Amino acid sequence: MGIRSPTPIQVATLPAGLEERDLVGLAPTGTGKTLAYTIPLAQRLLDHPPPRVKGRPVDPARRLRALVLCPVRELAQQVAEEARTLFKGSVLRSKAVYGKSALRPQREAIESGVDLLVGTPGRLRELIDCGALSLAHVRQVVVDEADRMLDMGFLPQVRFILDRIPDERQMMFFSATMPDPISSLAADFLRLPFRAEIEANTVVSHVGQYAMHLPDLVKVPVVLELIKGQQRRGVIVFARTRRRAGWVATALRRNDLSVGLVHGNRSQAQRQSAIERFTSGELAVLVATDVAARGLHIPAIKTVINYDLPVTTEEYVHRVGRAGHGGGAGEAFSLVTPQEEGYWKRFRSVSGTRVEIVDPPDYQSWMRPVDLDRLARTRDGAKALRQAERKQSRATPRARQGDTRGASRDGGSEVASGARNGPTKARGGSRKSTGSKSEPKFGARGKATRRLSKRRAVKKGQKPGSGIRRPQ
């Protein structure tokens, strides 16, 4: 494989792994954790071959002796391919199984016999339920990206799988991050584990980190300037949700950028095609959710843009670690909105290196006229004035009634006199602001839209739909 010397995490964990001890290995992304556990697996599989009966093929159930659990499909494929390269020239075979793909070919591969199986928990459970997979002879189990696998989303499935593996087994947990609650949970599955930490919970030092503080309205123009204006390629943009990832990808495509999209609702063929085209250089940008943040080795990634801040600090470490994964320097930009200022402090504390605050580039040329007008109104304070007027008009009826009664007793209030002598209401007055009408709001396509807050809720005793004002 062209490897001459081990990495620090391999130096720290290989002896314990070869001694068949339980272990926890923590190291930043791109430091060789996959080989740190596949090498002991290969040695164990070669030293303890399955029993053979003369004149008969090896029982496939007895041949499967090692299992690797991964949170996402792409990581399972990558680990299986790395193991296949390591096993080259030997009798060992590896196979990846994952969801959103045909079940029959994976089932046939297991029935033909594999030594190492790499899979996602959902598909492994499906294979177990249909009787195609037996874990009775597995003696080595690896949990890759252990902190993600032990959270509440995957934990029930992981317990289901481990309950079907004999207790006499070796367990190895590997990840770049391990919060204290997850670390204490991992102790439930391990027996006197050996623990190795190489700069855990930090970002690799060869990635430059930058933060831009800006309103949410200008995020897309800033991304366009960073990518197209400054002629960057090999860029991955992380969004918080699948819908926001789709919005960003559509906006970039409309500006003549070649974009791939990866999220949980895409089929495996679509996700794999996008990653392969991005890796080959056919696509300049890859827009993804956090399904592409963990473990993936994509040498083409040089720049990471956090369009949205991740939910946890651990995901920030994994996202930024994608940059420069194939060698050389990388860079990561985080777009921080005013609402996220307090939230952003948590990420700076785990970054491991200094995060430099930089000014946004000149993005005005990428903005639509509608957005420019809206941004101008926000900057000159008109938006703040309208918000203050709306808050004042939404005062509680009790407070308004109290003011009116007090004024009528004093006899000097314009509101009270108006209630007696004119059509102006004193109690339960109009919810509309007394000033001029606010300017219309604009949707994604620049069209005026009604505000949902103008619709009234259904009151007690009314029929459904009778208390909501219909949009004009």
Phi, psi and omega per residue, in radians:
M1 nan 0.000 3.119
G2 1.394 0.242 -3.132
I3 -1.680 2.204 -3.086
R4 -1.893 -0.481 -3.100
S5 -2.452 2.543 -3.119
P6 -1.355 2.725 3.038
T7 -1.433 2.916 -3.123
P8 -0.983 -0.712 -3.127
I9 -1.204 -0.556 3.088
Q10 -1.237 -0.687 3.071
V11 -1.059 -0.682 -3.061
A12 -1.322 -0.559 -2.979
T13 -1.884 -0.365 -3.081
L14 -1.053 -0.778 3.124
P15 -1.030 -0.795 3.134
A16 -1.156 -0.661 3.114
G17 -1.142 -0.686 3.128
L18 -1.252 -0.423 3.067
E19 -1.459 0.050 3.093
E20 1.111 0.632 3.074
R21 -1.620 2.630 2.956
D22 -1.183 2.512 -3.098
L23 -2.659 2.781 3.036
V24 -2.182 2.098 3.139
G25 -2.035 2.099 -3.129
L26 -2.102 2.206 3.139
A27 -2.801 2.709 3.131
P28 -1.069 2.871 3.134
T29 -1.131 2.569 3.085
G30 1.369 0.371 -3.105
T31 -1.940 0.248 3.021
G32 1.546 0.544 -3.126
K33 -1.225 -0.532 -3.118
T34 -1.076 -0.826 3.099
L35 -1.217 -0.430 3.131
A36 -1.101 -0.458 3.083
Y37 -1.926 -0.403 3.118
T38 -1.298 -0.502 3.096
I39 -1.135 -0.874 3.054
P40 -1.067 -0.618 3.094
L41 -1.082 -0.797 -3.131
A42 -1.097 -0.736 -3.128
Q43 -1.114 -0.741 3.134
R44 -1.137 -0.736 -3.129
L45 -1.139 -0.642 3.126
L46 -1.274 -0.640 -3.106
D47 -1.315 -0.428 -3.098
H48 -2.223 1.341 3.137
P49 -1.218 2.784 3.123
P50 -1.215 2.648 3.128
P51 -1.131 2.504 -3.122
R52 -2.121 2.558 3.028
V53 -1.984 2.230 -3.043
K54 -1.025 2.260 3.120
G55 1.487 0.040 3.139
R56 -2.245 2.584 3.080
P57 -1.255 2.808 3.137
V58 -1.209 2.402 3.094
D59 -1.127 2.144 -3.128
P60 -0.990 -0.624 3.134
A61 -1.121 -0.646 3.126
R62 -1.346 -0.402 -3.118
R63 -1.294 -0.556 3.140
L64 -1.311 1.904 -3.063
R65 -2.205 -0.085 -3.133
A66 -2.420 2.487 -3.082
L67 -2.391 2.363 3.064
V68 -2.125 2.214 3.116
L69 -1.775 2.288 -3.131
C70 -2.264 2.597 -3.095
P71 -1.376 -0.485 -3.068
V72 -2.247 2.775 -3.054
R73 -1.156 -0.752 -3.096
E74 -1.080 -0.655 3.112
L75 -1.183 -0.671 3.088
A76 -1.070 -0.756 3.095
Q77 -1.091 -0.717 -3.110
Q78 -1.154 -0.753 -3.133
V79 -1.156 -0.729 3.116
A80 -1.097 -0.676 3.119
E81 -1.193 -0.683 3.088
E82 -1.112 -0.732 3.093
A83 -1.149 -0.660 3.115
R84 -1.088 -0.682 3.088
T85 -1.156 -0.704 3.123
L86 -1.175 -0.642 -3.098
F87 -1.386 -0.082 -3.044
K88 -0.993 2.281 -3.119
G89 1.607 -0.049 3.117
S90 -2.008 -3.140 3.129
V91 -1.520 -0.022 -3.048
L92 -1.363 2.558 3.109
R93 -2.315 2.517 3.103
S94 -2.188 2.704 -3.125
K95 -2.614 2.459 3.087
A96 -1.848 2.380 3.070
V97 -2.218 2.409 -3.066
Y98 -2.783 2.846 -3.081
G99 -1.392 3.107 -3.112
K100 0.977 0.601 3.053
S101 -2.600 2.917 -3.055
A102 -1.068 2.341 -3.128
L103 -1.395 -0.609 -3.010
R104 -1.077 -0.830 3.122
P105 -1.052 -0.645 3.121
Q106 -1.194 -0.685 3.117
R107 -1.134 -0.735 3.134
E108 -1.141 -0.643 3.113
A109 -1.120 -0.691 3.118
I110 -1.177 -0.709 -3.132
E111 -1.188 -0.442 3.082
S112 -1.384 -0.310 3.051
G113 1.933 2.078 3.027
V114 -2.358 2.648 3.114
D115 -1.640 -0.646 -3.130
L116 -2.181 2.188 3.125
L117 -1.986 2.226 3.113
V118 -2.006 2.216 -3.073
G119 -2.762 2.875 3.015
T120 -1.536 2.628 -3.040
P121 -1.040 -0.686 -3.102
G122 -1.085 -0.819 -3.130
R123 -1.234 -0.627 3.084
L124 -1.062 -0.744 3.122
R125 -1.152 -0.661 3.120
E126 -1.096 -0.711 3.120
L127 -1.179 -0.624 3.101
I128 -1.176 -0.753 -3.098
D129 -1.130 -0.583 -3.124
C130 -1.541 0.068 3.065
G131 1.409 0.186 -3.124
A132 -1.531 -0.220 -3.034
L133 -2.306 2.276 3.030
S134 -2.131 2.300 -3.141
L135 -1.880 0.347 -3.040
A136 -1.180 -0.400 -3.082
H137 -1.950 0.198 3.093
V138 -1.311 2.283 -3.127
R139 -2.123 -0.147 3.109
Q140 -2.350 2.263 -3.116
V141 -2.265 2.279 3.076
V142 -2.064 2.318 3.040
V143 -1.940 1.800 3.127
D144 -1.488 2.554 -3.009
E145 0.905 1.007 -2.962
A146 -1.079 -0.627 -3.111
D147 -1.134 -0.595 3.087
R148 -1.291 -0.642 -3.094
M149 -1.252 -0.389 -3.083
L150 -1.775 0.145 3.072
D151 -1.401 -3.135 -2.978
M152 -1.193 -0.323 3.136
G153 -1.280 -0.734 -3.064
F154 -1.768 -0.339 -2.967
L155 -0.985 -0.784 3.123
P156 -1.041 -0.702 3.139
Q157 -1.212 -0.662 3.111
V158 -1.115 -0.739 3.094
R159 -1.092 -0.707 3.127
F160 -1.034 -0.740 -3.118
I161 -1.244 -0.793 -3.094
L162 -1.175 -0.475 3.097
D163 -1.166 -0.303 -3.133
R164 -1.771 0.206 3.079
I165 -1.970 2.391 -3.137
P166 -0.983 2.643 -3.138
D167 -1.175 -0.454 3.119
E168 -1.405 1.401 -3.065
R169 -2.509 2.795 3.029
Q170 -1.800 2.271 -3.135
M171 -2.039 2.329 3.102
M172 -2.247 2.180 3.114
F173 -1.918 2.257 3.125
F174 -2.295 2.482 3.087
S175 -2.963 2.960 3.030
A176 -1.628 -0.336 -3.132
T177 -2.390 2.632 3.121
M178 -2.697 1.608 3.085
P179 -1.087 2.746 -3.103
D180 -1.019 -0.764 3.122
P181 -1.067 -0.688 3.122
I182 -1.231 -0.618 3.123
S183 -1.114 -0.708 3.105
S184 -1.198 -0.581 3.087
L185 -1.194 -0.659 3.129
A186 -1.082 -0.527 -3.136
A187 -1.101 -0.369 3.109
D188 -1.192 -0.408 -3.085
F189 -1.767 -0.202 -3.015
L190 -1.918 2.675 3.096
R191 -2.064 1.903 3.140
L192 0.792 1.066 -3.024
P193 -1.289 2.629 2.955
F194 -1.484 2.314 -3.057
R195 -2.063 2.253 3.109
A196 -2.245 2.182 3.132
E197 -2.154 2.119 3.085
I198 -2.100 1.662 -3.125
E199 0.905 0.866 -3.109
A200 -1.236 2.712 3.087
N201 1.059 0.461 3.106
T202 -2.299 2.887 3.092
V203 -1.615 2.506 3.138
V204 -1.038 2.576 -2.987
S205 -1.276 -0.312 -3.087
H206 -1.480 0.126 3.105
V207 -1.857 2.081 3.056
G208 -1.399 2.292 -3.058
Q209 -1.965 2.313 -3.096
Y210 -2.353 2.547 3.124
A211 -2.171 2.375 3.073
M212 -2.090 2.194 -3.134
H213 -1.749 2.034 -3.002
L214 -2.740 2.832 3.069
P215 -1.283 2.724 -3.104
D216 -1.087 -0.465 -3.086
L217 -1.082 -0.487 -3.025
V218 -1.838 0.193 -3.105
K219 -1.082 -0.851 -3.121
V220 -1.088 -0.814 3.068
P221 -1.015 -0.660 3.115
V222 -1.148 -0.737 3.105
V223 -1.085 -0.727 3.111
L224 -1.087 -0.703 3.121
E225 -1.187 -0.697 3.134
L226 -1.133 -0.643 -3.048
I227 -1.593 -1.052 -3.048
K228 -1.458 -0.730 -3.129
G229 -1.122 -0.650 -3.134
Q230 -1.807 0.193 2.989
Q231 0.943 0.963 3.070
R232 -1.684 2.548 2.987
R233 -2.272 2.896 -3.085
G234 1.199 0.787 -3.081
V235 -1.932 2.324 3.011
I236 -2.023 2.240 -3.115
V237 -1.926 2.136 -3.118
F238 -1.749 2.222 3.052
A239 -1.995 2.786 -3.047
R240 -1.319 -0.654 -3.064
T241 -2.214 2.894 3.113
R242 -1.125 -0.668 -3.132
R243 -1.163 -0.771 3.133
R244 -1.153 -0.620 3.070
A245 -1.078 -0.707 3.092
G246 -1.121 -0.688 3.108
W247 -1.082 -0.822 -3.108
V248 -1.102 -0.775 -3.134
A249 -1.074 -0.715 3.127
T250 -1.129 -0.734 3.137
A251 -1.108 -0.688 3.139
L252 -1.219 -0.677 3.121
R253 -1.130 -0.645 3.125
R254 -1.137 -0.290 3.080
N255 -1.838 0.497 2.980
D256 1.109 0.664 3.026
L257 -1.864 2.456 3.065
S258 -1.431 2.066 -2.950
V259 -2.266 2.398 2.962
G260 -1.894 2.628 -3.072
L261 -2.208 2.271 -3.136
V262 -2.325 2.059 2.993
H263 -2.747 3.123 -2.986
G264 -1.160 -0.409 -3.127
N265 -1.497 -0.123 3.104
R266 -1.423 2.560 3.103
S267 -1.218 2.847 -3.141
Q268 -1.087 -0.665 3.120
A269 -1.113 -0.703 3.121
Q270 -1.159 -0.765 3.138
R271 -1.131 -0.779 -3.121
Q272 -1.148 -0.699 3.116
S273 -1.102 -0.742 -3.141
A274 -1.107 -0.736 -3.136
I275 -1.186 -0.726 -3.137
E276 -1.151 -0.742 3.116
R277 -1.168 -0.617 3.091
F278 -1.203 -0.725 -3.140
T279 -1.123 -0.653 -3.123
S280 -1.337 -0.170 -3.137
G281 1.645 0.004 3.126
E282 -1.186 -0.593 3.105
L283 -1.869 2.437 -3.138
A284 -1.502 -0.477 -3.008
V285 -2.363 2.512 3.015
L286 -2.163 2.092 3.087
V287 -1.786 2.264 -3.007
A288 -2.632 2.801 2.923
T289 -1.616 -2.946 -3.068
D290 -1.250 -0.024 3.056
V291 -1.152 -0.382 3.118
A292 -1.758 0.185 -3.061
A293 -1.569 -0.276 -2.974
R294 -2.008 2.156 2.890
G295 1.329 -0.252 -3.043
L296 -1.273 2.296 3.102
H297 -1.774 1.727 3.133
I298 -2.109 1.703 -3.067
P299 -1.048 -0.379 -3.067
A300 -1.240 -0.314 -3.065
I301 -1.318 2.068 3.052
K302 -1.998 -0.434 -3.082
T303 -2.298 2.336 3.051
V304 -2.000 2.275 3.069
I305 -2.085 2.047 3.064
N306 -1.507 1.540 3.111
Y307 -1.053 -0.727 2.995
D308 -2.114 2.515 3.040
L309 -1.189 2.496 3.136
P310 -1.226 2.984 -3.102
V311 -1.281 -0.683 -3.078
T312 -2.135 2.788 3.096
T313 -1.177 -0.531 3.121
E314 -1.123 -0.676 3.123
E315 -1.152 -0.551 3.084
Y316 -1.092 -0.767 3.129
V317 -1.064 -0.752 -3.118
H318 -1.209 -0.685 3.115
R319 -1.069 -0.948 -3.081
V320 -1.094 -0.538 -3.139
G321 -1.163 -0.214 3.092
R322 -1.208 -0.452 -3.085
A323 -1.269 2.358 3.116
G324 1.161 0.427 -3.100
H325 -1.192 -0.422 3.127
G326 -1.610 0.168 -3.117
G327 1.909 2.697 -3.122
G328 1.481 -3.108 -3.084
A329 -1.465 2.724 3.078
G330 -2.401 3.000 3.134
E331 -2.488 2.624 -3.120
A332 -2.396 2.253 3.113
F333 -1.992 2.303 3.075
S334 -2.016 2.176 3.136
L335 -1.648 1.966 -3.018
V336 -1.925 2.114 3.113
T337 -1.544 2.863 3.119
P338 -1.008 -0.566 3.130
Q339 -1.220 -0.304 -3.072
E340 -1.824 0.133 -3.075
E341 -1.012 -0.870 3.129
G342 -1.175 -0.605 3.123
Y343 -1.173 -0.579 -3.071
W344 -1.138 -0.491 -3.107
K345 -1.047 -0.552 -3.131
R346 -1.154 -0.590 -3.103
F347 -1.318 -0.596 3.130
R348 -1.121 -0.503 -3.079
S349 -1.305 -0.313 -3.116
V350 -1.956 0.057 -3.044
S351 -1.193 -0.470 3.121
G352 1.469 -0.481 3.098
T353 -2.297 2.933 -3.077
R354 -1.201 2.320 3.060
V355 -1.745 2.026 -3.077
E356 -1.549 2.279 3.088
I357 -1.518 2.134 -3.116
V358 -2.155 2.736 3.087
D359 -1.359 2.539 3.080
P360 -1.076 2.582 3.089
P361 -1.222 3.031 -3.138
D362 -1.243 1.845 -3.040
Y363 -1.924 0.041 -3.027
Q364 -1.026 -0.619 -3.068
S365 -1.199 -0.285 -3.113
W366 -1.678 0.017 -3.062
M367 -1.656 2.549 3.070
R368 -1.336 2.695 3.116
P369 -0.986 -0.672 3.133
V370 -1.082 -0.760 -3.139
D371 -1.213 -0.619 3.092
L372 -1.093 -0.754 3.123
D373 -1.120 -0.746 3.122
R374 -1.121 -0.719 3.127
L375 -1.139 -0.657 3.123
A376 -1.125 -0.722 3.116
R377 -1.138 -0.600 3.122
T378 -1.204 -0.709 -3.088
R379 -1.204 -0.662 -3.074
D380 -1.467 0.072 3.016
G381 1.607 0.010 -3.135
A382 -1.108 -0.649 -3.136
K383 -1.119 -0.774 3.126
A384 -1.083 -0.649 3.123
L385 -1.137 -0.755 3.129
R386 -1.131 -0.674 3.108
Q387 -1.114 -0.694 3.118
A388 -1.131 -0.682 3.112
E389 -1.154 -0.688 3.128
R390 -1.144 -0.732 3.118
K391 -1.082 -0.699 -3.134
Q392 -1.167 -0.657 -3.125
S393 -1.278 -0.310 -3.119
R394 -1.691 0.410 3.107
A395 -1.084 2.663 -3.069
T396 -1.150 2.522 3.130
P397 -0.996 -0.631 -3.124
R398 -1.088 -0.718 3.140
A399 -1.132 -0.716 -3.133
R400 -1.188 -0.666 3.126
Q401 -1.139 -0.710 3.124
G402 -1.071 -0.719 3.129
D403 -1.130 -0.656 -3.106
T404 -1.205 -0.764 -3.136
R405 -1.113 -0.714 3.117
G406 -1.104 -0.670 -3.120
A407 -1.204 -0.656 -3.130
S408 -1.176 -0.584 3.097
R409 -1.189 -0.674 -3.135
D410 -1.316 -0.478 3.109
G411 1.324 0.199 -3.073
G412 -2.061 0.201 -3.060
S413 -1.667 2.352 3.094
E414 -1.160 -0.631 -3.138
V415 -1.124 -0.760 -3.109
A416 -1.157 -0.770 -3.135
S417 -1.132 -0.607 3.109
G418 -1.154 -0.590 3.134
A419 -1.173 -0.559 -3.116
R420 -1.451 -0.627 -2.967
N421 -1.841 -0.190 -3.058
G422 -2.459 -3.103 -3.082
P423 -1.364 -0.080 -3.114
T424 -1.168 2.347 -3.110
K425 -1.448 2.392 3.116
A426 -1.696 -0.642 -3.091
R427 -1.924 2.392 3.140
G428 1.046 0.733 -3.053
G429 -1.054 3.089 -3.100
S430 -1.100 2.536 3.120
R431 -1.452 -0.160 -3.121
K432 -1.338 2.621 3.101
S433 -1.188 2.539 3.133
T434 -1.307 -0.273 -3.141
G435 -1.380 -2.931 3.137
S436 -1.193 2.759 -3.125
K437 -1.096 2.431 3.120
S438 -1.232 2.661 -3.134
E439 -1.170 2.614 -3.091
P440 -1.159 2.588 3.044
K441 -1.420 2.732 -3.111
F442 -2.101 2.410 3.095
G443 -1.509 -2.909 -3.061
A444 -1.116 -0.492 -3.095
R445 -1.794 0.248 3.072
G446 1.456 0.114 -3.128
K447 -1.560 2.547 3.110
A448 -1.193 2.378 -3.122
T449 -2.297 2.713 3.094
R450 -1.425 2.556 3.094
R451 -1.384 2.319 -3.135
L452 -1.136 -0.453 -3.101
S453 -1.189 -0.238 3.112
K454 -1.329 -0.299 3.131
R455 -1.316 2.367 -3.094
R456 -1.611 2.569 3.126
A457 -1.323 2.794 3.102
V458 -1.264 2.279 3.138
K459 -1.502 2.866 -3.136
K460 -1.112 2.274 3.129
G461 1.610 -0.205 3.124
Q462 -1.512 2.747 3.078
K463 -1.358 2.650 3.125
P464 -1.002 2.267 3.108
G465 1.653 -0.232 -3.076
S466 -1.424 -0.274 -3.092
G467 -1.847 0.211 -3.115
I468 -1.940 2.238 3.104
R469 -1.282 2.230 -3.123
R470 -1.307 2.412 3.125
P471 -1.164 2.462 3.133
Q472 -1.420 nan nan
